[in-house]
Amino acid sequence: MISLNEFKKIKDSIPLGVSLLAVSKGHHSESIRKLFGYGQLDFGESRLQESIPKKNELNDLNKIRWHFVGKLQKNKVRGVIKEFDFIHSVDSLSLIERISRISKEEQKTPKILLQVKLREDPQKGGFLKQDLLKSWSQIISLKNIHLVGLMTIPPLSLNAVQRKDLFCECRDLANQLELRECSMGMSNDWEEAIEGGATWIRLGSLLFGKRQI
Ligand SMILES: *Cc1c(COP(=O)(O)O)cnc(C)c1O
């Protein structure tokens, strides 16, 4: 867990217009509470079951905002809609259609980022660019979702230059689609992501250290 001074140093190096998401998966609620005490309001989780007890332990922190960043299974959609303000990892047309339908039933309007896969990567899901463009009119007609941006994760095999190119491509695609947010950059590449036009960086280990859960 980083100190307040180290946290301030990171915050000071993040430009205006870029928001910090603290990815707390694998860490206990006390660590989240500590970072909240530093002034951090946005937290990311990647598993619904892990997040629920932690959220309950923190329900006195009424300014906290929760972001879902993990692979979202169909059968978890209702739970995620109920528990989270943002979903960064919407990776298919059928999934966003389901989110729209269930959001209506739950009378919610989650903020949605579409995960895009701009390079071949067997480890990762996401819309291929051509599929996203083809489905675009269907996607924007969906109710009860607030489409705010794109999210991407570079393949592990890329070097720094290749990652920067990928981040710029994600930014260009978001601009083309008139979406403000680009959620990209993690502990090892967040500075490149900011240069490439990120508006959300997602930091886990840099803030919390090694995972504990
Ligand atoms: C775990 C995770 C992060 C944070 O990763 P670090 O390398 O620990 O900063 C960011 N985004 C997603 C989608 C994650 O699953």
The ligand as an SDF file (V2000), in Angstrom:
LIG
                    3D

 15 15  0  0  0  0  0  0  0  0999 V2000
   -6.2010   -5.7130  -12.5600 C   0  0  0  0  0  0  0  0  0  0  0  0
   -6.5770   -4.7650  -13.5910 C   0  0  0  0  0  0  0  0  0  0  0  0
   -5.9830   -3.4920  -13.6560 C   0  0  0  0  0  0  0  0  0  0  0  0
   -4.8750   -3.0360  -12.7480 C   0  0  0  0  0  0  0  0  0  0  0  0
   -3.6950   -3.7030  -13.0850 O   0  0  0  0  0  0  0  0  0  0  0  0
   -2.2800   -3.2990  -12.4450 P   0  0  0  0  0  0  0  0  0  0  0  0
   -1.2920   -3.8230  -13.4270 O   0  0  0  0  0  0  0  0  0  0  0  0
   -2.2120   -3.9960  -11.1310 O   0  0  0  0  0  0  0  0  0  0  0  0
   -2.2490   -1.8440  -12.3290 O   0  0  0  0  0  0  0  0  0  0  0  0
   -6.4370   -2.6270  -14.6450 C   0  0  0  0  0  0  0  0  0  0  0  0
   -7.4100   -2.9750  -15.4980 N   0  0  0  0  0  0  0  0  0  0  0  0
   -8.0020   -4.1820  -15.4640 C   0  0  0  0  0  0  0  0  0  0  0  0
   -9.0720   -4.5020  -16.4430 C   0  0  0  0  0  0  0  0  0  0  0  0
   -7.6110   -5.1150  -14.5100 C   0  0  0  0  0  0  0  0  0  0  0  0
   -8.1970   -6.3180  -14.4910 O   0  0  0  0  0  0  0  0  0  0  0  0
  1  2  1  0
  2  3  1  0
  2 14  2  0
  3  4  1  0
  3 10  2  0
  4  5  1  0
  5  6  1  0
  6  7  2  0
  6  8  1  0
  6  9  1  0
 10 11  1  0
 11 12  2  0
 12 13  1  0
 12 14  1  0
 14 15  1  0
M  END
$$$$
